[in-house]
Structure formats: C-alpha cells, structure tokens
Amino acid sequence: ELHLMDDQPSNFYMLGTMGLSSSIGLGLALAQKEKVISIDGDGSVLTNFGTLPTIANNVADNFILLIIDNGSYGSTGDQPTYAGKKTSLTAVAKACGCENVIECTAEETAKVVQEALDGDKMTIIVSKCESGNIKV
C-alpha cells in the first residue's frame, strides 16, 4: 500500500518477512545517523516477539517503530491476532523497557509520527486502526 501511495528510493520494503522490518530498521538506525522509520503490523511484531526487548536494550534515538495495530494478520488473510484481543502491544513494549511508547488512533498517527520525527528520542508508536487492506 505504501508503494502505491509514496514510493521513493529510500523506502526498503520487507513484504512477507513477518516481524523483521523492526529488527532491520533498528540495525540500520544503529549503523548511521539518519532517521529511520520502520513500519510493522501487530501480527508481525507478535511473530517476532524478541524484537521489542532488543529495541529496548539497544537504544537508537534516530529510530521510530510504527506498529500498525489492526488486530489482524493483514498479509495472510486478516486472521485475528492476540493484539486484537487481550494483549496490548503498548503495555508489552513498556514492559520490555521501551521508554517512549505512544498509543494513538489512526486519525492521530500522522501528527504523532511528525512529533517523533521532530524529536530526538527513540519512539515506539502503536497506531490502533481498523483491519483491512486496499486491493493491490
């Protein structure tokens, strides 16, 4: 979907990797000084659960993790995730030691991401939204 909206040479797509976007993004942020935004779904983060404590213990203040929390595994057919039930990825990220964790609605996401870009602190954003993908 991002490819259709705003493709650019600096975008690195990780379709089908189920949770590795955040790990690769953290590594990229640790290796250089430019801002890095990694976008992962709630299902992907749940699949690679070790990424949150890894992020918490390897702080990169140029790293932003945007978790699109739609309560489903969007890339495999919208099966429900536990984040759509009792598991709060905001609470999990905080429990793992991530210090700057912000939960927002889909409508607030652009503002929250811009604030993170304007800041100088590693930020985990959990954007709560409805399930569903556009037809590609």
C-alpha positions as protocol buffer text, in pm:
chain_id: "A"
residue {
  index: 1
  type: GLU
  ca { x: 0 y: 0 z: 0 }
}
residue {
  index: 2
  type: LEU
  ca { x: 283 y: 242 z: 83 }
}
residue {
  index: 3
  type: HIS
  ca { x: 439 y: 162 z: -254 }
}
residue {
  index: 4
  type: LEU
  ca { x: 123 y: 285 z: -425 }
}
residue {
  index: 5
  type: MET
  ca { x: 98 y: 600 z: -211 }
}
residue {
  index: 6
  type: ASP
  ca { x: 454 y: 734 z: -190 }
}
residue {
  index: 7
  type: ASP
  ca { x: 722 y: 512 z: -338 }
}
residue {
  index: 8
  type: GLN
  ca { x: 1072 y: 657 z: -320 }
}
residue {
  index: 9
  type: PRO
  ca { x: 1430 y: 525 z: -342 }
}
residue {
  index: 10
  type: SER
  ca { x: 1479 y: 547 z: 35 }
}
residue {
  index: 11
  type: ASN
  ca { x: 1192 y: 301 z: 103 }
}
residue {
  index: 12
  type: PHE
  ca { x: 1300 y: -57 z: 173 }
}
residue {
  index: 13
  type: TYR
  ca { x: 1007 y: -297 z: 154 }
}
residue {
  index: 14
  type: MET
  ca { x: 1002 y: -616 z: 361 }
}
residue {
  index: 15
  type: LEU
  ca { x: 679 y: -780 z: 248 }
}
residue {
  index: 16
  type: GLY
  ca { x: 628 y: -1130 z: 381 }
}
residue {
  index: 17
  type: THR
  ca { x: 903 y: -1120 z: 644 }
}
residue {
  index: 18
  type: MET
  ca { x: 662 y: -1120 z: 939 }
}
residue {
  index: 19
  type: GLY
  ca { x: 840 y: -912 z: 1203 }
}
residue {
  index: 20
  type: LEU
  ca { x: 1180 y: -849 z: 1056 }
}
residue {
  index: 21
  type: SER
  ca { x: 1112 y: -490 z: 949 }
}
residue {
  index: 22
  type: SER
  ca { x: 1160 y: -364 z: 1305 }
}
residue {
  index: 23
  type: SER
  ca { x: 1482 y: -564 z: 1351 }
}
residue {
  index: 24
  type: ILE
  ca { x: 1629 y: -447 z: 1020 }
}
residue {
  index: 25
  type: GLY
  ca { x: 1520 y: -89 z: 1091 }
}
residue {
  index: 26
  type: LEU
  ca { x: 1688 y: -92 z: 1432 }
}
residue {
  index: 27
  type: GLY
  ca { x: 2010 y: -223 z: 1279 }
}
residue {
  index: 28
  type: LEU
  ca { x: 2002 y: 49 z: 1015 }
}
residue {
  index: 29
  type: ALA
  ca { x: 1941 y: 317 z: 1280 }
}
residue {
  index: 30
  type: LEU
  ca { x: 2230 y: 189 z: 1492 }
}
residue {
  index: 31
  type: ALA
  ca { x: 2463 y: 187 z: 1189 }
}
residue {
  index: 32
  type: GLN
  ca { x: 2411 y: 550 z: 1081 }
}
residue {
  index: 33
  type: LYS
  ca { x: 2269 y: 884 z: 1197 }
}
residue {
  index: 34
  type: GLU
  ca { x: 1973 y: 948 z: 962 }
}
residue {
  index: 35
  type: LYS
  ca { x: 1618 y: 900 z: 1094 }
}
residue {
  index: 36
  type: VAL
  ca { x: 1475 y: 553 z: 1032 }
}
residue {
  index: 37
  type: ILE
  ca { x: 1105 y: 474 z: 1040 }
}
residue {
  index: 38
  type: SER
  ca { x: 1019 y: 106 z: 1047 }
}
residue {
  index: 39
  type: ILE
  ca { x: 656 y: 11 z: 986 }
}
residue {
  index: 40
  type: ASP
  ca { x: 542 y: -326 z: 1120 }
}
residue {
  index: 41
  type: GLY
  ca { x: 199 y: -476 z: 1177 }
}
residue {
  index: 42
  type: ASP
  ca { x: 81 y: -610 z: 1510 }
}
residue {
  index: 43
  type: GLY
  ca { x: 87 y: -964 z: 1370 }
}
residue {
  index: 44
  type: SER
  ca { x: 446 y: -920 z: 1258 }
}
residue {
  index: 45
  type: VAL
  ca { x: 556 y: -790 z: 1598 }
}
residue {
  index: 46
  type: LEU
  ca { x: 380 y: -1081 z: 1766 }
}
residue {
  index: 47
  type: THR
  ca { x: 555 y: -1323 z: 1528 }
}
residue {
  index: 48
  type: ASN
  ca { x: 899 y: -1178 z: 1614 }
}
residue {
  index: 49
  type: PHE
  ca { x: 831 y: -1102 z: 1980 }
}
residue {
  index: 50
  type: GLY
  ca { x: 1201 y: -1077 z: 2064 }
}
residue {
  index: 51
  type: THR
  ca { x: 1228 y: -752 z: 1871 }
}
residue {
  index: 52
  type: LEU
  ca { x: 1079 y: -535 z: 2149 }
}
residue {
  index: 53
  type: PRO
  ca { x: 1332 y: -625 z: 2421 }
}
residue {
  index: 54
  type: THR
  ca { x: 1608 y: -599 z: 2160 }
}
residue {
  index: 55
  type: ILE
  ca { x: 1492 y: -247 z: 2071 }
}
residue {
  index: 56
  type: ALA
  ca { x: 1463 y: -151 z: 2439 }
}
residue {
  index: 57
  type: ASN
  ca { x: 1819 y: -264 z: 2513 }
}
residue {
  index: 58
  type: ASN
  ca { x: 1979 y: -111 z: 2201 }
}
residue {
  index: 59
  type: VAL
  ca { x: 1857 y: 247 z: 2206 }
}
residue {
  index: 60
  type: ALA
  ca { x: 1891 y: 440 z: 1880 }
}
residue {
  index: 61
  type: ASP
  ca { x: 1747 y: 789 z: 1917 }
}
residue {
  index: 62
  type: ASN
  ca { x: 1709 y: 813 z: 1538 }
}
residue {
  index: 63
  type: PHE
  ca { x: 1473 y: 511 z: 1531 }
}
residue {
  index: 64
  type: ILE
  ca { x: 1094 y: 521 z: 1511 }
}
residue {
  index: 65
  type: LEU
  ca { x: 892 y: 200 z: 1512 }
}
residue {
  index: 66
  type: LEU
  ca { x: 537 y: 246 z: 1386 }
}
residue {
  index: 67
  type: ILE
  ca { x: 324 y: -56 z: 1470 }
}
residue {
  index: 68
  type: ILE
  ca { x: 2 y: -67 z: 1269 }
}
residue {
  index: 69
  type: ASP
  ca { x: -222 y: -246 z: 1517 }
}
residue {
  index: 70
  type: ASN
  ca { x: -531 y: -356 z: 1329 }
}
residue {
  index: 71
  type: GLY
  ca { x: -583 y: -673 z: 1532 }
}
residue {
  index: 72
  type: SER
  ca { x: -519 y: -900 z: 1236 }
}
residue {
  index: 73
  type: TYR
  ca { x: -255 y: -1071 z: 1025 }
}
residue {
  index: 74
  type: GLY
  ca { x: -325 y: -849 z: 724 }
}
residue {
  index: 75
  type: SER
  ca { x: -77 y: -1004 z: 483 }
}
residue {
  index: 76
  type: THR
  ca { x: -210 y: -1357 z: 526 }
}
residue {
  index: 77
  type: GLY
  ca { x: -586 y: -1306 z: 510 }
}
residue {
  index: 78
  type: ASP
  ca { x: -691 y: -1095 z: 811 }
}
residue {
  index: 79
  type: GLN
  ca { x: -692 y: -1371 z: 1070 }
}
residue {
  index: 80
  type: PRO
  ca { x: -730 y: -1216 z: 1418 }
}
residue {
  index: 81
  type: THR
  ca { x: -420 y: -1157 z: 1633 }
}
residue {
  index: 82
  type: TYR
  ca { x: -398 y: -1155 z: 2011 }
}
residue {
  index: 83
  type: ALA
  ca { x: -335 y: -779 z: 1989 }
}
residue {
  index: 84
  type: GLY
  ca { x: -697 y: -760 z: 1876 }
}
residue {
  index: 85
  type: LYS
  ca { x: -797 y: -942 z: 2192 }
}
residue {
  index: 86
  type: LYS
  ca { x: -633 y: -913 z: 2538 }
}
residue {
  index: 87
  type: THR
  ca { x: -267 y: -840 z: 2450 }
}
residue {
  index: 88
  type: SER
  ca { x: -164 y: -473 z: 2446 }
}
residue {
  index: 89
  type: LEU
  ca { x: 150 y: -411 z: 2241 }
}
residue {
  index: 90
  type: THR
  ca { x: 179 y: -73 z: 2415 }
}
residue {
  index: 91
  type: ALA
  ca { x: 198 y: -247 z: 2752 }
}
residue {
  index: 92
  type: VAL
  ca { x: 432 y: -515 z: 2616 }
}
residue {
  index: 93
  type: ALA
  ca { x: 673 y: -255 z: 2471 }
}
residue {
  index: 94
  type: LYS
  ca { x: 678 y: -69 z: 2803 }
}
residue {
  index: 95
  type: ALA
  ca { x: 729 y: -394 z: 2997 }
}
residue {
  index: 96
  type: CYS
  ca { x: 1024 y: -477 z: 2771 }
}
residue {
  index: 97
  type: GLY
  ca { x: 1185 y: -148 z: 2870 }
}
residue {
  index: 98
  type: CYS
  ca { x: 1098 y: 78 z: 2577 }
}
residue {
  index: 99
  type: GLU
  ca { x: 1081 y: 424 z: 2733 }
}
residue {
  index: 100
  type: ASN
  ca { x: 897 y: 637 z: 2477 }
}
residue {
  index: 101
  type: VAL
  ca { x: 588 y: 440 z: 2376 }
}
residue {
  index: 102
  type: ILE
  ca { x: 284 y: 621 z: 2238 }
}
residue {
  index: 103
  type: GLU
  ca { x: -52 y: 465 z: 2153 }
}
residue {
  index: 104
  type: CYS
  ca { x: -274 y: 662 z: 1917 }
}
residue {
  index: 105
  type: THR
  ca { x: -571 y: 628 z: 1688 }
}
residue {
  index: 106
  type: ALA
  ca { x: -538 y: 600 z: 1312 }
}
residue {
  index: 107
  type: GLU
  ca { x: -650 y: 962 z: 1282 }
}
residue {
  index: 108
  type: GLU
  ca { x: -376 y: 1083 z: 1520 }
}
residue {
  index: 109
  type: THR
  ca { x: -96 y: 882 z: 1356 }
}
residue {
  index: 110
  type: ALA
  ca { x: 37 y: 1145 z: 1114 }
}
residue {
  index: 111
  type: LYS
  ca { x: 68 y: 1403 z: 1395 }
}
residue {
  index: 112
  type: VAL
  ca { x: 236 y: 1156 z: 1632 }
}
residue {
  index: 113
  type: VAL
  ca { x: 483 y: 1041 z: 1364 }
}
residue {
  index: 114
  type: GLN
  ca { x: 570 y: 1403 z: 1281 }
}
residue {
  index: 115
  type: GLU
  ca { x: 631 y: 1476 z: 1650 }
}
residue {
  index: 116
  type: ALA
  ca { x: 861 y: 1173 z: 1668 }
}
residue {
  index: 117
  type: LEU
  ca { x: 1047 y: 1291 z: 1356 }
}
residue {
  index: 118
  type: ASP
  ca { x: 1087 y: 1636 z: 1509 }
}
residue {
  index: 119
  type: GLY
  ca { x: 1219 y: 1487 z: 1835 }
}
residue {
  index: 120
  type: ASP
  ca { x: 1548 y: 1325 z: 1920 }
}
residue {
  index: 121
  type: LYS
  ca { x: 1430 y: 1021 z: 2112 }
}
residue {
  index: 122
  type: MET
  ca { x: 1367 y: 663 z: 2004 }
}
residue {
  index: 123
  type: THR
  ca { x: 991 y: 624 z: 1975 }
}
residue {
  index: 124
  type: ILE
  ca { x: 757 y: 327 z: 1954 }
}
residue {
  index: 125
  type: ILE
  ca { x: 416 y: 424 z: 1814 }
}
residue {
  index: 126
  type: VAL
  ca { x: 123 y: 183 z: 1833 }
}
residue {
  index: 127
  type: SER
  ca { x: -143 y: 303 z: 1591 }
}
residue {
  index: 128
  type: LYS
  ca { x: -478 y: 139 z: 1664 }
}
residue {
  index: 129
  type: CYS
  ca { x: -685 y: 110 z: 1346 }
}
residue {
  index: 130
  type: GLU
  ca { x: -945 y: -99 z: 1171 }
}
residue {
  index: 131
  type: SER
  ca { x: -849 y: -418 z: 989 }
}
residue {
  index: 132
  type: GLY
  ca { x: -841 y: -428 z: 613 }
}
residue {
  index: 133
  type: ASN
  ca { x: -614 y: -379 z: 314 }
}
residue {
  index: 134
  type: ILE
  ca { x: -664 y: -198 z: -14 }
}
residue {
  index: 135
  type: LYS
  ca { x: -680 y: -411 z: -326 }
}
residue {
  index: 136
  type: VAL
  ca { x: -337 y: -420 z: -492 }
}
